[in-house]
Amino acid sequence: MTPVRRTILKAALGAFSTPLMVANSVSQPLPSSSSSLNMPQRTFTPSPGKWRTFEITTRVEIDSPISTTRVWLPVPSIETNWQTSLGNSFQSNGTSSLTSDGEQGVKILLTEFAPKQSTPFVEITSTVRTQSRMDLGARSNLAGGQESLDTLQYYTRSTKLLPTDGIVKKTALQITQGLETDDQKVRAIYDWVVANAWREPKVRGCGEGDIKLMLETGNLGGKCADINALFVGLCRSVKIPARDLYGIRLVPSSFGYKELSGNPDSLKGAQHCRAEVYLKNRGWVAMDPADVAKVMRQETPEWIKSPNNPLVKPVYQTLFGGWEGNWLAWNSGHDVRLPSSQGPTQGFLMYPTAENNEGRFDSYSPDTFKYQIKAKELV
C-alpha cells in the first residue's frame, strides 16, 4: 500500500467552526448549525435482530508480471454476535492459499504469480451474515461476551501508528480530566473527536491513521482510518480497551444517507474503518465518530459544522453505541505482517494489496492496480 502523504497544515483548524477544545462532561453541548432550522428531522435507527446475508466478490487482474508478483486479499476474520462467516471460495491461475498474518488472526488469501504469467487473475467470494448493532441500554448480557484480561490488555497496547504515550496520552488526560468511569471517559473522547476532527475529502483512500502526527501538527482532518484511529488511540492511552475494525460498505443505507451507503455493483472506494471499545458490564461497544464527520462534510453540498444539525444528530447519537449492518468487517489488525512479503508491515489490511520485485502496488488506485469488488445480498 502506497503511504499517504499528509499535508502538514496547522491552519486547517480554522476550517472547523469549533476551536480545539477539551470535552469534560458527558452531557457537554455542541453548537447548532445556522441552517438547522431549515432542515427536516431525519431518522437513523438501526436495530439488531434481523440477519442479512451477503456474498462479496473481489477480483484482481495483474498486467503481465515482469517479476514474481504476490497478491494479498482480506478475508472475513471476525466472528461475533453481529457478524458470522459462512465460507469462502476462490479461483486463480496462480498459486493460492488461505493463510493468516500469524499474529493477530487476520485471514488472508495469498496468491503468487510467476514472471510472464499469461493474464494472471485471482478471485475470491466470501459469504457473511451481518446485523445492525445497538450495544448501549439496559440488558443483562454482555454484547461481546466476557473477555480475558490478556485480551483486554492487548487492546490497550501501543502500535506504530497508535502510540499511547506523549501527546496522545496528554490529550486524552485533558479530555477526561475529572471523569471517573470508563463510560464517562469514552463519551467525552467521542464528543471531543466529533467536535475537533473533520472529514477531509482530499485524503487518499481511507487515510493512514498516524495519530501522533495529527495531534502534533494540529491537522485533525482525515478520513475514517484517521479519525477512528484517533478515537481508538485516545481510549487506549487512558487504559480503555479499544480497536479499529477494517471493512467495507456493501449496500445502501436503509435510512437514506448516501454517504453511509455502498454501491453493491462497484465497491471501489467503499472501504470503511469503524471502532469498538470495551466497557465493563457491556462488552464490546460499537463506535464510529468518523461517519459523523463524513455526514457533516459530505452528505449535503454545505459543510455542516454541528452534530446537532437535524440531518446529523440522529447519526451522531446512534453511532455512539450502534451502527447499521450494511457493512462487513474484515479484521482488526494493526501493523499487519503480510506472509511471504519482501516489504515492511503495513498499518492495516483493508484493501487488496500486491507487490513485485519493484515494491508495493498502489492499493488506492483500483483502475491502475486492477481490482473490482462487488456484493450481492442473498434472500
C-alpha positions in Angstrom: 0.0 0.0 0.0 1.4 3.3 -1.0 1.8 5.6 2.0 -0.5 8.6 2.1 1.4 11.8 2.5 -0.5 14.0 4.9 -0.3 17.8 4.4 1.1 19.5 7.5 -1.3 22.4 7.8 -2.0 23.8 11.2 -4.2 26.4 9.7 -6.6 23.7 8.7 -8.2 24.0 12.2 -9.6 27.3 11.1 -11.9 25.5 8.7 -13.9 24.0 11.6 -16.5 26.1 13.4 -15.4 24.9 16.9 -12.0 25.7 18.3 -9.8 22.8 19.6 -11.4 22.1 22.9 -11.4 19.6 25.8 -14.7 17.8 26.5 -15.0 17.3 30.2 -18.6 16.4 30.6 -20.8 13.5 29.3 -23.5 16.0 28.5 -21.4 18.7 27.0 -23.5 20.6 24.4 -22.1 21.1 20.9 -23.1 24.1 18.8 -26.0 24.1 16.3 -25.6 25.0 12.7 -27.2 28.2 11.4 -29.1 26.1 8.9 -30.5 23.6 11.5 -34.0 25.2 11.5 -34.3 24.8 7.7 -33.8 21.0 7.6 -36.5 18.4 8.3 -35.8 15.9 11.1 -34.1 12.7 9.9 -34.1 9.3 11.5 -31.3 6.8 11.8 -32.5 3.9 13.9 -30.8 0.6 13.0 -31.8 -2.2 15.4 -30.4 -5.7 15.9 -32.2 -8.9 15.4 -32.6 -9.2 11.6 -29.7 -11.0 10.0 -28.7 -10.2 6.4 -26.6 -12.5 4.2 -24.1 -11.2 1.6 -21.7 -12.6 -1.0 -18.7 -10.3 -1.5 -16.5 -11.0 -4.6 -13.1 -9.5 -5.1 -11.3 -10.0 -8.4 -7.7 -8.8 -9.1 -6.1 -8.8 -12.6 -2.4 -8.2 -13.0 -0.8 -6.9 -16.1 1.8 -9.3 -17.4 4.1 -9.6 -14.4 7.8 -9.0 -15.2 8.8 -10.5 -11.8 7.3 -12.7 -9.2 4.1 -11.0 -8.0 2.1 -11.6 -4.8 -1.4 -10.5 -4.0 -3.0 -10.4 -0.6 -6.7 -10.2 -0.2 -8.5 -9.7 3.1 -10.8 -12.5 4.1 -13.6 -12.0 6.8 -11.8 -12.7 10.1 -14.5 -11.5 12.6 -16.8 -13.9 14.4 -19.1 -12.1 16.8 -22.8 -11.8 17.7 -23.2 -9.3 14.9 -21.2 -10.9 12.1 -20.5 -14.6 11.1 -18.7 -16.1 8.2 -20.3 -18.8 6.1 -17.4 -19.7 3.9 -15.0 -18.7 1.1 -14.3 -20.0 -2.4 -11.6 -18.8 -4.7 -10.1 -19.4 -8.1 -6.9 -18.3 -9.8 -4.3 -19.2 -12.5 -1.6 -18.5 -9.9 -0.8 -20.4 -6.7 -3.3 -19.5 -4.0 -3.7 -20.5 -0.4 -5.8 -19.3 2.6 -3.4 -18.1 5.3 -3.1 -15.5 8.0 -0.7 -12.9 9.4 0.3 -15.4 12.1 -0.1 -13.0 14.9 -3.5 -11.3 15.0 -5.8 -13.7 13.3 -6.0 -11.6 10.1 -7.2 -14.1 7.5 -5.7 -13.6 4.0 -5.9 -15.2 0.6 -2.3 -15.2 -0.7 -1.7 -15.7 -4.4 1.7 -15.8 -6.2 2.2 -15.4 -10.0 5.3 -16.4 -11.8 7.1 -13.9 -14.1 5.4 -13.6 -17.5 2.3 -15.5 -16.3 -0.4 -15.0 -19.0 -3.4 -12.9 -17.9 -3.0 -13.5 -14.2 -6.1 -13.2 -12.0 -7.4 -14.2 -8.6 -11.0 -14.1 -7.4 -12.5 -14.8 -4.0 -16.1 -14.9 -2.9 -16.9 -14.7 0.8 -20.3 -15.2 2.3 -21.1 -13.5 5.6 -24.1 -12.7 7.8 -24.4 -9.3 9.4 -26.8 -7.5 11.6 -27.2 -4.0 13.0 -25.9 -3.1 16.5 -27.2 -1.2 19.4 -24.9 -2.1 22.2 -25.9 0.5 24.8 -29.0 0.3 27.0 -30.3 -1.8 29.8 -29.7 -5.5 29.5 -28.3 -8.4 31.4 -26.0 -9.9 28.7 -22.6 -8.7 27.6 -22.7 -7.5 24.0 -19.5 -9.2 23.0 -19.0 -11.7 25.8 -16.7 -11.6 28.7 -13.1 -11.0 27.5 -10.0 -12.3 29.3 -7.6 -9.8 31.0 -4.9 -10.7 28.5 -7.2 -9.8 25.6 -8.2 -6.5 27.2 -4.6 -5.6 27.9 -3.7 -6.5 24.3 -6.2 -3.9 23.1 -4.6 -1.1 25.2 -1.2 -1.7 23.6 0.8 0.8 21.5 1.4 0.3 17.8 3.4 2.1 15.2 0.6 4.4 14.2 -1.2 4.3 17.6 1.2 5.4 20.3 -0.3 5.6 23.7 2.2 8.0 25.3 3.4 11.5 24.6 1.0 13.9 23.0 -1.7 11.2 22.6 -1.8 10.4 26.4 -1.5 14.1 27.3 -4.5 14.9 25.1 -6.6 12.0 26.4 -5.9 13.0 30.0 -7.0 16.6 29.3 -10.2 15.3 27.7 -11.1 13.0 30.6 -9.9 15.2 33.4 -12.2 14.8 36.5 -14.1 11.9 35.0 -14.2 8.7 37.0 -15.9 5.9 34.9 -14.8 4.4 31.6 -18.3 5.1 30.3 -17.9 8.8 31.0 -14.4 8.9 29.5 -15.5 7.2 26.3 -18.3 9.6 25.9 -16.0 12.6 26.4 -13.5 11.3 23.9 -16.2 10.6 21.3 -17.6 14.1 21.7 -14.1 15.6 21.5 -13.2 13.8 18.3 -16.6 14.8 16.7 -16.0 18.4 17.8 -12.4 18.7 16.7 -11.7 16.3 13.8 -13.2 16.7 10.4 -13.6 14.8 7.2 -11.0 15.8 4.6 -12.1 14.5 1.1 -8.7 15.2 -0.4 -7.0 12.5 1.7 -6.5 9.4 -0.5 -8.2 6.1 0.4 -9.2 5.9 4.0 -6.1 7.7 5.3 -3.3 6.2 7.2 -4.1 6.8 10.9 -0.9 8.5 12.0 -2.5 10.0 15.1 0.7 11.3 16.7 1.3 13.4 13.5 -2.3 14.6 13.5 -2.0 15.9 17.1 1.5 17.3 16.7 0.6 19.3 13.6 -3.0 20.2 14.7 -4.3 18.9 11.4 -7.1 16.7 12.6 -8.6 16.4 9.1 -8.7 13.0 7.6 -10.9 10.0 6.8 -12.1 7.0 8.7 -8.8 5.3 9.3 -7.5 8.6 10.7 -10.5 9.8 12.7 -11.4 6.4 14.2 -7.8 5.6 14.9 -7.6 8.9 16.8 -10.6 7.8 18.9 -9.1 4.3 19.5 -5.6 5.7 20.4 -7.0 8.2 22.9 -9.1 5.5 24.6 -6.1 3.1 24.8 -3.9 5.8 26.2 -6.2 6.0 29.3 -6.3 2.2 29.6 -9.7 1.7 28.0 -9.5 -1.3 25.6 -10.4 -0.2 22.0 -9.8 -1.4 18.5 -10.3 -0.5 14.9 -12.3 -2.7 12.6 -11.3 -2.5 8.9 -14.1 -3.3 6.5 -16.3 -2.3 3.6 -19.8 -0.9 3.0 -21.9 -3.4 1.0 -25.3 -1.9 0.1 -27.2 1.4 0.5 -28.3 2.6 3.9 -31.9 1.8 4.8 -32.2 5.4 6.2 -31.4 7.4 3.0 -27.9 8.5 3.9 -25.9 8.4 0.7 -22.6 8.8 2.5 -23.3 5.8 4.7 -24.1 3.6 1.7 -22.3 1.2 -0.6 -23.0 0.5 -4.3 -23.0 -3.3 -4.5 -22.3 -3.3 -8.2 -19.0 -1.4 -7.7 -17.4 -1.2 -4.2 -14.3 0.7 -5.3 -13.8 3.3 -2.6 -16.4 1.7 -0.3 -13.8 0.6 2.3 -14.6 1.9 5.8 -13.0 1.6 9.2 -15.1 1.5 12.4 -14.2 1.2 16.1 -15.1 -0.6 19.3 -14.4 0.0 22.9 -14.8 -2.4 25.8 -17.0 -1.3 28.7 -17.5 -3.2 31.8 -20.9 -4.9 32.1 -21.5 -4.1 28.4 -18.7 -5.8 26.5 -17.5 -4.6 23.1 -19.5 -1.5 22.1 -19.8 -0.1 18.6 -18.4 3.4 17.8 -18.0 5.5 14.7 -17.2 9.2 15.1 -15.7 9.2 11.6 -19.0 8.6 10.0 -20.5 11.5 11.9 -17.7 13.7 10.4 -18.5 12.2 6.9 -22.2 13.1 7.1 -21.3 16.6 8.3 -18.9 17.2 5.5 -20.3 15.4 2.5 -24.0 14.4 2.9 -25.0 17.9 1.5 -23.2 20.5 -0.6 -22.9 22.6 2.6 -20.3 21.6 5.1 -22.4 21.2 8.2 -20.4 22.4 11.2 -22.6 20.9 14.1 -23.6 17.4 15.1 -26.8 18.9 16.5 -28.0 19.7 12.9 -31.2 17.8 12.2 -29.5 15.9 9.4 -26.5 14.9 11.5 -28.0 14.5 15.0 -29.6 11.0 14.6 -26.2 9.7 13.2 -24.2 11.4 16.0 -26.5 9.9 18.6 -26.7 6.4 17.2 -23.0 5.9 16.2 -22.2 6.1 19.9 -23.1 2.6 20.7 -24.5 1.3 17.4 -24.2 1.1 13.6 -26.1 -0.2 10.6 -25.5 -3.8 9.4 -24.9 -2.9 5.7 -21.1 -3.2 6.3 -18.6 -6.0 6.6 -15.6 -6.1 8.9 -12.6 -7.9 7.5 -10.3 -7.8 10.6 -9.0 -5.6 13.5 -5.3 -6.0 12.7 -2.7 -3.3 13.2 0.9 -3.4 11.9 0.0 -6.4 9.7 2.8 -8.6 8.5 1.9 -10.0 5.1 3.0 -13.6 4.7 5.8 -14.1 2.1 6.1 -10.4 1.6 9.5 -8.8 0.9 8.3 -5.5 2.2 7.5 -3.9 5.6 4.5 -4.4 7.7 1.6 -2.1 6.9 -0.8 -0.3 9.2 -3.8 -2.3 8.3 -5.2 -4.7 5.6 -8.5 -3.3 4.3 -7.7 -3.0 0.5 -6.4 -5.6 -1.9 -2.6 -5.4 -1.7 0.1 -6.6 -4.1 3.9 -6.3 -4.7 6.6 -7.4 -7.1 10.3 -7.1 -7.0 9.9 -3.3 -7.6 7.7 -2.8 -4.5 4.1 -2.4 -3.4 1.4 -1.5 -5.8 -0.9 1.5 -5.2 -3.9 -0.1 -3.4 -5.7 3.3 -3.6 -5.8 3.2 -7.4 -8.1 0.3 -8.4 -8.0 1.3 -12.1 -4.2 1.1 -12.2 -3.8 -1.8 -9.9 -6.8 -3.5 -11.4 -9.3 -4.9 -8.9 -13.1 -5.0 -8.6 -15.2 -5.6 -5.5 -18.9 -6.4 -5.7 -21.6 -7.5 -3.3 -24.9 -9.4 -3.6 -27.5 -9.7 -0.9 -28.9 -13.2 -0.6 -32.6 -13.5 0.1 
